[in-house]
Amino acid sequence: MSRRRFRPTLRTRLTLVYGSLFLLAGIVLLGVTFLLVQQQLPGTGNMVQIKMSGSVKGSPAPDTALPDDLADRPYLISGSGQQITASDVPKYLEQQQRKLRTDALTSLLTQGGIALGIVGVAAIALGWLIAGRVLAPLHQVTETARRIANARGADLSLHERIALEGGDDDVKELADTFDTMVERLDRSFEGQRRFVANASHELRTPLTLNRALVEVAMNRKTASADVKQLGETLLEINTRHERLINGLLLLARSENEVLERTEIDLADVVTHVVAQAAEEARAAEVTLAEEPAEAITIGDPILLERLAQNLVENAIRHNHQGGFARVTSRVRPDGGVELEVANSGLTIPPYDIPGLFEPFRRLDDERLVTSKGAGLGLSIVRSVARAHGGEVVARPRSGGGLVVTVTLPAAYA
């Protein structure tokens, strides 16, 4: 697993930019001040010329060398009480001037550096707060977009809007544009779901009427064997159309988030669905096994039962004689629950698996009107799982077949 590379946030980058610019400007200012002060301070070459005056008895005339008897006499007493002879006064004054210059420049750099550090920390902290205030609307946009993207129920998530308040700036324009895009997507998905539901309801009536007419024609005493055979074929086609319409209705319903939930043990669902599918498994010569373990979740019992039923039916129908199908429920180590259906069958390439969850996709290319499935089984499974806050994944089974795992939140997580 690759280590995630650290990526500083925009707020951190802005704070670093503000702080770096301030510190750079402070360093330049401190350097310029140092040079100006250095030029103003007298250099060591500009020494005060010591000229002896007549205040000392027997002192020589100005700019003349002191006699030996005067040169060795104390001429100056320093602040620390040190007695400096007249001959040492120029050297002492030069040392004091050099010390004064060094102390002044050192004090300037030290005190200026400390002040610059304190003000720099304050500037960085203030920049962090200001950047947070400036970027707060952008964070609101990001959080709303993340909630919409991570929401399981597409119907409810697309109803959410940023509705950013404030001045007319770039961030406000971005938020309004995002709201407009989400609103158009919401209308599009809602119109599609409404169309599927309405069309499916409208198609139920003529199919029911067709079934009644065919059954009446087949049950006539004067019906010939050809008419009865044709009627059986038409009834089989009508049954497939009914399954298709029921599947479309269930798919449209399962794409909405489940609002009314009850506690459900997946072990009970597994036992019930396996018992219902036992006859079909025997007819297909497929060994159907179950491993139910307590796995309590919350959701719609009808939808979760249909989820398990679709998985079991797919495991039986897309199998071979003498194969097997195994249904398992368990609690995951991370606290969730899962329902797993594994079956033997044809070898499925990994790149074909994502397409199996799309509507009207099958494991083969058969499009016969008499086929048992409508191509909506795994699509309904995925929609039901997401409506319950879960997810479904599939992987090829070693030796052929498929392993489908549905993960759902636990009831007491």
Rosetta blueprint (number, residue, H / E / L):
1 M L
2 S L
3 R L
4 R L
5 R L
6 F L
7 R L
8 P L
9 T L
10 L H
11 R H
12 T H
13 R H
14 L H
15 T H
16 L H
17 V H
18 Y H
19 G H
20 S H
21 L H
22 F H
23 L H
24 L H
25 A H
26 G H
27 I H
28 V H
29 L H
30 L H
31 G H
32 V H
33 T H
34 F H
35 L H
36 L H
37 V H
38 Q H
39 Q H
40 Q H
41 L L
42 P L
43 G L
44 T L
45 G L
46 N L
47 M L
48 V L
49 Q L
50 I L
51 K L
52 M L
53 S L
54 G L
55 S L
56 V L
57 K L
58 G L
59 S L
60 P L
61 A L
62 P L
63 D L
64 T L
65 A L
66 L L
67 P L
68 D H
69 D H
70 L H
71 A H
72 D L
73 R L
74 P E
75 Y E
76 L E
77 I E
78 S L
79 G L
80 S L
81 G L
82 Q L
83 Q E
84 I E
85 T E
86 A H
87 S H
88 D H
89 V H
90 P H
91 K H
92 Y H
93 L H
94 E H
95 Q H
96 Q H
97 Q H
98 R H
99 K H
100 L H
101 R H
102 T H
103 D H
104 A H
105 L H
106 T H
107 S H
108 L H
109 L H
110 T H
111 Q H
112 G H
113 G H
114 I H
115 A H
116 L H
117 G H
118 I H
119 V H
120 G H
121 V H
122 A H
123 A H
124 I H
125 A H
126 L H
127 G H
128 W H
129 L H
130 I H
131 A H
132 G H
133 R H
134 V H
135 L H
136 A H
137 P H
138 L H
139 H H
140 Q H
141 V H
142 T H
143 E H
144 T H
145 A H
146 R H
147 R H
148 I H
149 A H
150 N H
151 A L
152 R L
153 G L
154 A H
155 D H
156 L H
157 S H
158 L L
159 H L
160 E L
161 R L
162 I L
163 A L
164 L L
165 E L
166 G L
167 G L
168 D L
169 D L
170 D H
171 V H
172 K H
173 E H
174 L H
175 A H
176 D H
177 T H
178 F H
179 D H
180 T H
181 M H
182 V H
183 E H
184 R H
185 L H
186 D H
187 R H
188 S H
189 F H
190 E H
191 G H
192 Q H
193 R H
194 R H
195 F H
196 V H
197 A H
198 N H
199 A H
200 S H
201 H H
202 E H
203 L H
204 R H
205 T H
206 P H
207 L H
208 T H
209 L H
210 N H
211 R H
212 A H
213 L H
214 V H
215 E H
216 V H
217 A H
218 M H
219 N L
220 R L
221 K L
222 T L
223 A L
224 S L
225 A H
226 D H
227 V H
228 K H
229 Q H
230 L H
231 G H
232 E H
233 T H
234 L H
235 L H
236 E H
237 I H
238 N H
239 T H
240 R H
241 H H
242 E H
243 R H
244 L H
245 I H
246 N H
247 G H
248 L H
249 L H
250 L H
251 L H
252 A H
253 R H
254 S H
255 E L
256 N L
257 E L
258 V L
259 L L
260 E L
261 R L
262 T E
263 E E
264 I E
265 D E
266 L H
267 A H
268 D H
269 V H
270 V H
271 T H
272 H H
273 V H
274 V H
275 A H
276 Q H
277 A H
278 A H
279 E H
280 E H
281 A H
282 R H
283 A H
284 A L
285 E L
286 V L
287 T E
288 L E
289 A E
290 E E
291 E E
292 P L
293 A L
294 E L
295 A L
296 I E
297 T E
298 I E
299 G E
300 D L
301 P H
302 I H
303 L H
304 L H
305 E H
306 R H
307 L H
308 A H
309 Q H
310 N H
311 L H
312 V H
313 E H
314 N H
315 A H
316 I H
317 R H
318 H L
319 N L
320 H L
321 Q L
322 G L
323 G L
324 F E
325 A E
326 R E
327 V E
328 T E
329 S E
330 R E
331 V E
332 R L
333 P L
334 D L
335 G L
336 G L
337 V E
338 E E
339 L E
340 E E
341 V E
342 A E
343 N E
344 S L
345 G L
346 L L
347 T L
348 I L
349 P L
350 P H
351 Y H
352 D H
353 I H
354 P H
355 G H
356 L H
357 F L
358 E L
359 P L
360 F L
361 R L
362 R L
363 L L
364 D L
365 D L
366 E L
367 R L
368 L L
369 V L
370 T L
371 S L
372 K L
373 G L
374 A L
375 G L
376 L L
377 G H
378 L H
379 S H
380 I H
381 V H
382 R H
383 S H
384 V H
385 A H
386 R H
387 A H
388 H L
389 G L
390 G L
391 E E
392 V E
393 V E
394 A E
395 R E
396 P E
397 R L
398 S L
399 G L
400 G L
401 G L
402 L E
403 V E
404 V E
405 T E
406 V E
407 T E
408 L E
409 P L
410 A E
411 A L
412 Y L
413 A L
